[in-house]
Amino acid sequence: MEQHREVPFIRLTGSPRERGLAHGKAAKELIEKNIAFYKRLLKLDDAVLLEQAKKLAGVIGSFRPAFVEEMDGIAEGAGIEPAYIYMINARTELLALGDTVQSECATFYFPQTSLLFENWDWSEPSKELTVLLHITLPNGNTILTFTEAGMLGKVGMSSAGFGVAFNYLYPNGKLDGLPIHALLRGLLECSSYDEALTLLKNTSLVGTSGNILLANNQGQATDFELSGTSTTPISASGNFFAHTNHYIGGTENDPEAGKGFLHNSFERYTRTQEVLGNLSSYTVADAEQVLTERGPGDGMLCRDFIPEEAGHTMGTGTIASIVMDLPNKTMRLALDPQHSKEFTPYQL
């Protein structure tokens, strides 16, 4: 494991099991803390928790059998019961079992410069439980994904010339489809942007609602709102595109869904349009400026950590800002964006 500032940087190569073993060994302590965090957050009886996690692992195995091999390798490397690794990878779906409202992120794309960027908002304890995985696949492609210790993938980019960003949407109901983080890793393993686009177009039965912004290094991008029962594509063209945590496209999804819980999604979306509309260029520096925007009130894009509220995840705020410069195959991370605008570059 290489250490770059505060982010554990882990290189993974070989078979799925070998990659998992390396991940588990390198991030053992963080994985143990992550398991304790989610057990505390989920508030489910351990037997129920593990039963549901194993069920969802079966869904992941039907999608990509190698992902279960890799998760089992992570468990072996960390000396952990495999079901707890399944729990981490299905944590979004498991949280929905308890009606816990989750994070409120914002995703962006600049078509002119092919910059894909995001503020990842989540519970404050997770700030110290993230890893940056550099994965070499058997076909020679590489992936750079900023994710949680023990998780297969999340926000990331591929040497095939594309990247994915993700944010939460309020679920329309209990779902038992594919865990969304397994889908994100599956997208990153695609051999091309077009292959990833096809996969997303054909994906409807995800395990929770979510928004995935898929973009390439040629100025092309499509945003997908996945409600669990429908997939709504939205063109991400023009000078800029932004998405927060409510439905903005299609008639299948209720644009008011979650308004009582994700109230500031609407304020933040309005603020994104103001900030982005005032730009005269679309550079990396502009992207970083947008992500660290500290405007007043609920429209703040780089959010302070709020106290725990009933029905919400504990202490939600911006835990990281991520800029993916797709043409230059570089990811830039700021891990304390409320207090520092310093972004550290990592090469794909």
PALO-588250 format. One line per 2 residues: number of its first residue (from 1); their letters; for each residue x, y, z of C-alpha. Coordinates in steps of 0.001 Angstrom, whole numbers. Example, Ala and Ser with C-alpha at 12.3 -4.5 7.8 and 13.67 -1.06 7.14 Angstrom:
# PALO-588250
1	as	12300:-4500:7800 | 13670:-1060:7140;
END
This chain:
# PALO-588250
1	me	0:0:0 | 1300:3414:-986;
3	qh	367:6433:1113 | -520:9644:-710;
5	re	-1389:12266:1874 | -4456:11049:3758;
7	vp	-5762:8565:1176 | -4594:4949:1341;
9	fi	-3621:4252:-2285 | -3848:542:-3079;
11	rl	-2717:-1115:-6321 | -4605:-4289:-7203;
13	tg	-3572:-6756:-9907 | -4042:-10429:-10740;
15	sp	-7130:-12614:-10427 | -10279:-11452:-8600;
17	re	-9211:-13415:-5507 | -5672:-11997:-5662;
19	rg	-6992:-8457:-5978 | -9319:-9054:-3060;
21	la	-6573:-10487:-872 | -4362:-7458:-1533;
23	hg	-7225:-5074:-749 | -8138:-6896:2454;
25	ka	-4583:-7076:3735 | -3742:-3465:2910;
27	ak	-6932:-1981:4374 | -7630:-4461:7213;
29	el	-7888:-1857:9973 | -10040:489:7897;
31	ie	-12324:-2383:6864 | -12830:-3385:10493;
33	kn	-13732:210:11370 | -16048:432:8362;
35	ia	-17882:-2712:9434 | -18331:-1315:12943;
37	fy	-19587:1973:11485 | -22241:324:9298;
39	kr	-23376:-2064:11997 | -23957:981:14182;
41	ll	-25666:2905:11384 | -27882:53:10160;
43	kl	-29206:-807:13622 | -30285:-4272:12453;
45	dd	-30096:-7511:14350 | -26836:-9191:13317;
47	av	-28552:-12347:12079 | -30977:-10335:9937;
49	ll	-28172:-8133:8671 | -25985:-11028:7563;
51	eq	-28903:-12914:6016 | -29850:-9885:3908;
53	ak	-26214:-9225:2985 | -25791:-12811:1754;
55	kl	-28980:-12515:-272 | -27710:-9393:-1982;
57	ag	-24333:-11042:-2578 | -26230:-13668:-4546;
59	vi	-27648:-10917:-6749 | -24135:-9534:-7264;
61	gs	-22919:-13038:-8162 | -25624:-13361:-10817;
63	fr	-24420:-10070:-12312 | -20663:-10727:-12074;
65	pa	-19507:-13989:-10413 | -15953:-12589:-10198;
67	fv	-17167:-9843:-7870 | -18087:-12419:-5228;
69	ee	-14641:-13991:-5642 | -13089:-10579:-5093;
71	md	-15266:-9838:-2050 | -14382:-13234:-586;
73	gi	-10728:-12391:-1192 | -11134:-9087:645;
75	ae	-12660:-10966:3573 | -9855:-13522:3594;
77	ga	-7178:-10840:3397 | -8700:-8880:6267;
79	gi	-9569:-11969:8331 | -13270:-11037:8262;
81	ep	-16473:-13059:7876 | -17363:-12632:4145;
83	ay	-20944:-11586:4903 | -19615:-8369:6453;
85	iy	-17849:-7511:3184 | -21120:-8205:1377;
87	mi	-22741:-5826:3862 | -20339:-3004:2946;
89	na	-20961:-3516:-766 | -24739:-3588:-297;
91	rt	-24860:-926:2410 | -27050:1443:366;
93	el	-29703:-1233:-95 | -29475:-2365:3529;
95	la	-29925:1210:4733 | -33170:1340:2756;
97	lg	-34494:-1525:4882 | -34538:802:7863;
99	dt	-35888:3826:5976 | -32658:5708:6624;
101	vq	-32335:8749:4372 | -28855:8833:2928;
103	se	-26338:11302:1583 | -26937:14325:-586;
105	ca	-24236:14628:-3275 | -23862:16715:-6417;
107	tf	-22435:15571:-9772 | -21227:17721:-12683;
109	yf	-19814:17534:-16213 | -18150:20099:-18491;
111	pq	-18572:18772:-22084 | -16123:21286:-23591;
113	ts	-13222:20023:-21478 | -14502:16534:-20570;
115	ll	-14279:17143:-16825 | -16433:14918:-14623;
117	fe	-16616:16003:-11002 | -18525:15428:-7782;
119	nw	-18948:16340:-4160 | -19428:13167:-2154;
121	dw	-21610:13892:867 | -21827:11195:3514;
123	se	-21530:10589:7257 | -18570:12244:8923;
125	ps	-16988:9009:10289 | -16506:7860:6677;
127	ke	-13962:10642:6099 | -11316:8388:7628;
129	lt	-12538:5159:6001 | -11936:5832:2312;
131	vl	-9406:4291:-61 | -8229:4972:-3594;
133	lh	-7988:1762:-5613 | -5833:1450:-8739;
135	it	-7021:-1767:-10397 | -5348:-3477:-13345;
137	lp	-7790:-5752:-15167 | -6818:-8903:-17084;
139	ng	-7494:-7128:-20412 | -4875:-4490:-19533;
141	nt	-7334:-1687:-18773 | -6875:143:-15495;
143	il	-9404:1674:-13116 | -8976:4418:-10544;
145	tf	-11851:4464:-8063 | -12330:6455:-4878;
147	te	-14409:4289:-2585 | -14846:2901:915;
149	ag	-12558:335:2524 | -13853:-3106:1620;
151	ml	-16020:-1846:-1251 | -15474:-2901:-4877;
153	gk	-15837:576:-6309 | -17717:3853:-6456;
155	vg	-16761:7107:-8204 | -14050:6443:-10757;
157	ms	-12469:6497:-14183 | -11127:3960:-16666;
159	sa	-8148:3981:-19008 | -10731:3142:-21694;
161	gf	-11529:6869:-21649 | -14617:7316:-19494;
163	gv	-15714:7836:-15909 | -18719:7489:-13613;
165	af	-20109:9745:-10904 | -22946:8814:-8588;
167	ny	-25456:10361:-6234 | -28432:9178:-4224;
169	ly	-32079:9543:-5172 | -34933:9038:-2769;
171	pn	-36252:5467:-3247 | -39803:5006:-4462;
173	gk	-40093:1725:-2561 | -38233:-1269:-1137;
175	ld	-36103:-2807:-3852 | -34177:-6065:-4099;
177	gl	-32275:-5664:-7359 | -28552:-5276:-8029;
179	pi	-26653:-3296:-5365 | -25769:35:-6927;
181	ha	-22058:-65:-6004 | -21643:-3383:-7823;
183	ll	-23173:-1735:-10882 | -20694:1155:-10607;
185	rg	-17762:-1269:-10553 | -19318:-3188:-13446;
187	ll	-19494:9:-15468 | -15846:796:-14760;
189	ec	-14861:-2661:-15999 | -16473:-2072:-19400;
191	ss	-14046:-1966:-22308 | -15459:1264:-23742;
193	yd	-17827:4145:-23095 | -20319:2646:-25562;
195	ea	-20283:-677:-23718 | -20911:1100:-20417;
197	lt	-23686:3124:-22040 | -25363:-67:-23260;
199	ll	-25077:-1662:-19831 | -26751:1331:-18198;
201	kn	-29505:1522:-20793 | -30356:-2107:-20096;
203	ts	-30234:-1776:-16315 | -33463:-1182:-14445;
205	lv	-33609:-3579:-11504 | -31102:-1912:-9225;
207	gt	-31292:-2385:-5474 | -31928:1271:-4700;
209	sg	-32681:4476:-6509 | -29671:6397:-7725;
211	ni	-28306:8775:-10291 | -25317:7795:-12432;
213	ll	-23529:10292:-14658 | -21513:8502:-17349;
215	an	-19077:10632:-19372 | -16140:10174:-21726;
217	nq	-13053:12084:-22800 | -14676:13233:-26059;
219	gq	-17280:15557:-24540 | -20058:12969:-24484;
221	at	-22146:12229:-21404 | -25508:10798:-20434;
223	df	-27080:10996:-17016 | -29237:8086:-15827;
225	el	-31888:8273:-13130 | -32508:4748:-11855;
227	sg	-35646:4423:-9764 | -35402:642:-9378;
229	ts	-38230:-6:-11818 | -37251:2361:-14642;
231	tt	-34142:3904:-16129 | -34470:7463:-17418;
233	pi	-31594:8827:-19556 | -30988:12575:-19635;
235	sa	-28711:14263:-22140 | -25778:15975:-20433;
237	sg	-24983:18473:-23177 | -24547:22230:-23351;
239	nf	-21859:24142:-21492 | -22440:22231:-18261;
241	fa	-24600:19621:-16567 | -25415:19195:-12884;
243	ht	-27545:16828:-10830 | -28313:16791:-7121;
245	nh	-30646:14390:-5295 | -34086:14719:-6807;
247	yi	-35525:13491:-10099 | -35188:16057:-12883;
249	gg	-36011:14010:-15996 | -38763:11821:-17387;
251	te	-42342:11300:-16344 | -41851:7901:-14687;
253	nd	-40321:9392:-11559 | -41878:11767:-9081;
255	pe	-39889:15038:-9012 | -41272:15693:-5519;
257	ag	-40047:12334:-4139 | -38157:12791:-916;
259	kg	-38746:16525:-748 | -39531:16373:2953;
261	fl	-36232:14598:3660 | -33839:15745:943;
263	hn	-35025:19311:1202 | -31756:20998:334;
265	sf	-31358:19057:-2910 | -33640:21604:-4548;
267	er	-31802:24590:-3064 | -28427:23134:-4045;
269	yt	-29624:22451:-7592 | -30726:26073:-7942;
271	rt	-27350:27165:-6604 | -25476:24950:-9096;
273	qe	-27266:26662:-11976 | -26290:30085:-10610;
275	vl	-22644:29172:-10023 | -22212:27321:-13309;
277	gn	-24062:29975:-15279 | -21560:32605:-14121;
279	ls	-18547:30717:-15464 | -16715:32042:-18506;
281	sy	-14445:28997:-18824 | -14611:25319:-17945;
283	tv	-11198:24411:-16606 | -9989:22169:-13800;
285	ad	-9660:25280:-11639 | -13293:26154:-12398;
287	ae	-14424:22662:-11422 | -12512:22877:-8143;
289	qv	-14023:26300:-7463 | -17551:24930:-7972;
291	lt	-16944:21994:-5633 | -15560:24161:-2828;
293	er	-18345:26768:-3134 | -19403:27879:350;
295	gp	-22483:29973:-351 | -24914:30619:2480;
297	gd	-27732:28422:3722 | -29087:25207:2254;
299	gm	-27691:26040:-1185 | -24113:25502:6;
301	lc	-22412:23022:-2346 | -19484:22176:-52;
303	rd	-21482:21317:3030 | -20649:21459:6698;
305	fi	-21354:18355:8755 | -24786:18655:10311;
307	pe	-25772:17062:13627 | -27455:13679:13453;
309	ea	-31176:13921:12757 | -33864:11280:13230;
311	gh	-34201:9189:10092 | -30968:10507:8547;
313	tm	-27441:9195:8447 | -25242:10550:11221;
315	gt	-23428:13856:10714 | -23841:14239:6946;
317	gt	-21577:16664:5094 | -19066:16800:2230;
319	ia	-16380:14214:2920 | -14516:14671:-380;
321	si	-14434:16618:-3625 | -13378:14711:-6743;
323	vm	-12401:16028:-10185 | -11796:13539:-13003;
325	dl	-9834:15069:-15877 | -10736:12394:-18414;
327	pn	-8492:13536:-21329 | -5440:13658:-19048;
329	kt	-6386:10515:-17086 | -6008:12300:-13768;
331	mr	-8159:12269:-10652 | -7848:15176:-8232;
333	la	-9031:14777:-4630 | -9686:17210:-1812;
335	ld	-10428:15343:1408 | -11170:18320:3630;
337	pq	-12826:20725:1195 | -14572:22752:3909;
339	hs	-11199:23907:5186 | -8748:23465:2314;
341	ke	-9009:23967:-1426 | -5908:21871:-2034;
343	ft	-6555:19047:-4520 | -4064:16197:-4805;
345	py	-3602:14650:-8285 | -3504:10882:-8870;
347	ql	-2633:9443:-12258 | -4623:6668:-13852;
END
